[in-house]
Every structure is written in C-alpha cells, then in structure tokens.
Amino acid sequence: MVGFHSFKGPGGTALRVQVRPARSWEEFRECERIQQEVWGTIAASSELLSVTRKCGGIVLGAFAGKKMAGFLYAFLGRLEKRLVHWSHMMAVRQGSRDLGLGFRMKLAHRKLALAQGIKSICWTYDPLQSRNAALNVGRLGVQITKYIPDCYGHFPSAIEKGLASDRFVVNWAIASQRVVQRLRQGPPQIDVSGLPRANETALTASGFLGNRKLHLSIRSRRLLVEIPPHTDAMRAADIELARRWRQETRRIFQTYFRAGCRVEGFVAPSPSTGGGCFYVLKK
Ligand SMILES: CC(C)(COP(=O)(O)OP(=O)(O)OC[C@H]1O[C@@H](n2cnc3c(N)ncnc32)[C@H](O)[C@@H]1OP(=O)(O)O)[C@@H](O)C(=O)NCCC(=O)NCCS
C-alpha cells in the first residue's frame, strides 16, 4: 500500500502514482504549497512537518512522477488515554481529485500506523463536504464520535470563507474487523427508500439546494439527513444559503446525537438518488 498505484487520470490517461513518506525539505515545502493552494494559508510549516515525522508522526506524499499531487500529515497524540494518530491534514490538488489518491494515502497511513502499534486514526471534517463524507464514512468506515460547533474558531481558510468551522470528529478503528471488512468489500448498499427525512429540501432561487422544513422529533430508528452535493460551489455562489445550511445541519445533528442517534452510513450522489446525498442516522 505504501508503493506505486495506477489510476485512470484526466481524459482516461494512465497515471502512475507513488504514495510514500515525504523526506526532503523540498518535499515539505511542496506540502506548504499545496496547503496554500487548497486553504489559502499554511497551517503546518515545513519545520513542523519535519519535526513531527521524527516524533512518531507521518507525512505522506502522493507523487505522480516528481510532482506531488497530494499530502497527508498526522501527529502522535493521546485521546481518552489511548495513543492515536491525529490526521490533521490531507489535501489533493484540484486536478487530481476523485482518482482515489485520498483513499490510497489513507490506506498507506493505516499500514504505517499499524506497524507503530497504533489502533486508531482520528481527524475532523466538515459534515457538509459530501466528498469527504463519501471517502470517510463510505469507503473507510470511520465512526463519527462528536459534533463540534466552530471547532477551529474563525480561521483564514479559503474553503471556509468566514463560516463557522463546524466539524465531525471521526475515529478510524484501523485494526477492527469492521474496518478490515469495509476495506475489502467497499461501501454497503443502503436502501433509503421509505426512510423519514430530518430535512425536506428544494432548489432555491440561486439554483442550489436549500432546506424547506426541518423535522427534529422523528422517533423512527433510522432517518436521513440530506446535505448539498457541491458545498464549495454553493458557498462560493450564495454565502447566505451556506450560512443557513451550517446553522440548520448543526441543529439537526446535535438534536439527534443528543437523542442517541449515530451516523450509520453515507449515501453518495448517484442517478438512483436523483443526485442527492444523505447521512443515514440510526438509534
Ligand atoms: C478530501 C480530499 C483529500 C479527497 O481526495 P481525493 O483524492 O479526491 O479522494 P478520493 O478520490 O480517494 O475519494 C473521493 C470520493 O468522493 C467521491 N465524490 C466525488 N465527488 C463527490 C461529491 N460531490 N459528493 C460525494 N462524493 C463525491 C468520489 O467518487 C470518490 O469516491 P469513490 O472512490 O467511491 O469513487 C480532497 O477532496 C481535498 O483535498 N479536499 C480539500 C481539503 C480537505 O477537505 N481535506 C480533508 C480535511 S483536512
């Protein structure tokens, strides 16, 4: 898994990518450049990356030839009395997304962490990012452990654009049977027909999905929470709508988590869902 992989690149061309630890100053600087491109700011400097690597952390790059297409940065930490890897950042350059590089870097990380005796890799992600949800909940089989409103405060991220930085905290139990099985079998097919919805949605005047009505007292064992399939485009075009999505989904997740529900799965956008995407919550 730490090694070479072949992908179908843009236009169907074959792309050979090596996932391996970053090791030189130039490679650490490249991680800084990717951060600048993706978030518009550098939160983990070359110095920090280099020192973290020496202290039990991991810095991985996905290299297409000499060019770094993405990187992953994790440090060793302690969470609820267990040693874990906290995977603070992963990013793939725009033109190289959706090829499977993020998945490959996570697999490589898992392998290296297991070799260190680590059983959990944790990180956060924005619940409204459907691509991250598909990868984390669907492909990797993480468990969502918490919802943190405005987790990092207002920070200068080009993605967040001044919105509250709400996050799910995830635990990827990398040695568990559940995860081994998920990696072997892929995301389960979930039949969402007939499940009640915590939010009824409709297209707004700006052409993006908005919430029409919230249902916060559904008692059935399983229910759906819809999220927008293209949050970045929606946020760029209609920041007020993005702000509403943040407030409304915060209410929904906090309400149902307090009522004992957990995220069971994620249904990615597809023709069979009419392009919609949903978290499945289960009590
Ligand atoms: C999150 C990120 C690292 C993923 O990298 P990636 O290489 O594109 O990931 P992968 O290709 O392995 O997986 C993406 C999955 O999302 C799916 N996807 C694509 N568009 C989607 C959408 N609009 N909604 C839901 N899923 C979508 C892809 O089909 C793929 O799933 P599949 O492998 O089952 O087909 C990348 O999108 C990124 O850099 N984002 C910005 C930074 C960020 O959010 N980092 C993570 C938090 S630190």
The ligand as a Gaussian input file, in Angstrom:
#p B3LYP/6-31G(d) Opt

LIG

0 1
 C      -10.816000      15.349000       0.719000
 C       -9.770000      15.083000      -0.370000
 C       -8.401000      14.992000       0.243000
 C      -10.138000      13.769000      -1.068000
 O       -9.139000      13.441000      -2.000000
 P       -9.450000      12.600000      -3.331000
 O       -8.182000      12.107000      -3.866000
 O      -10.335000      13.383000      -4.227000
 O      -10.291000      11.374000      -2.702000
 P      -10.725000      10.007000      -3.405000
 O      -10.687000      10.156000      -4.883000
 O       -9.947000       8.899000      -2.808000
 O      -12.211000       9.862000      -2.867000
 C      -13.198000      10.808000      -3.173000
 C      -14.551000      10.125000      -3.237000
 O      -15.583000      11.109000      -3.281000
 C      -16.464000      10.816000      -4.379000
 N      -17.069000      12.085000      -4.809000
 C      -16.669000      12.935000      -5.778000
 N      -17.491000      13.998000      -5.814000
 C      -18.401000      13.819000      -4.841000
 C      -19.486000      14.579000      -4.365000
 N      -19.822000      15.760000      -4.906000
 N      -20.193000      14.091000      -3.314000
 C      -19.882000      12.905000      -2.752000
 N      -18.860000      12.142000      -3.163000
 C      -18.135000      12.594000      -4.192000
 C      -15.542000      10.194000      -5.399000
 O      -16.270000       9.494000      -6.386000
 C      -14.700000       9.299000      -4.504000
 O      -15.414000       8.142000      -4.129000
 P      -15.121000       6.704000      -4.840000
 O      -13.679000       6.447000      -4.626000
 O      -16.014000       5.770000      -4.084000
 O      -15.487000       6.889000      -6.280000
 C       -9.793000      16.227000      -1.434000
 O      -11.106000      16.373000      -1.918000
 C       -9.315000      17.581000      -0.913000
 O       -8.128000      17.898000      -0.992000
 N      -10.245000      18.405000      -0.356000
 C       -9.907000      19.712000       0.204000
 C       -9.180000      19.606000       1.530000
 C       -9.929000      18.772000       2.557000
 O      -11.137000      18.862000       2.704000
 N       -9.184000      17.916000       3.282000
 C       -9.740000      16.998000       4.262000
 C       -9.865000      17.566000       5.624000
 S       -8.281000      18.044000       6.281000

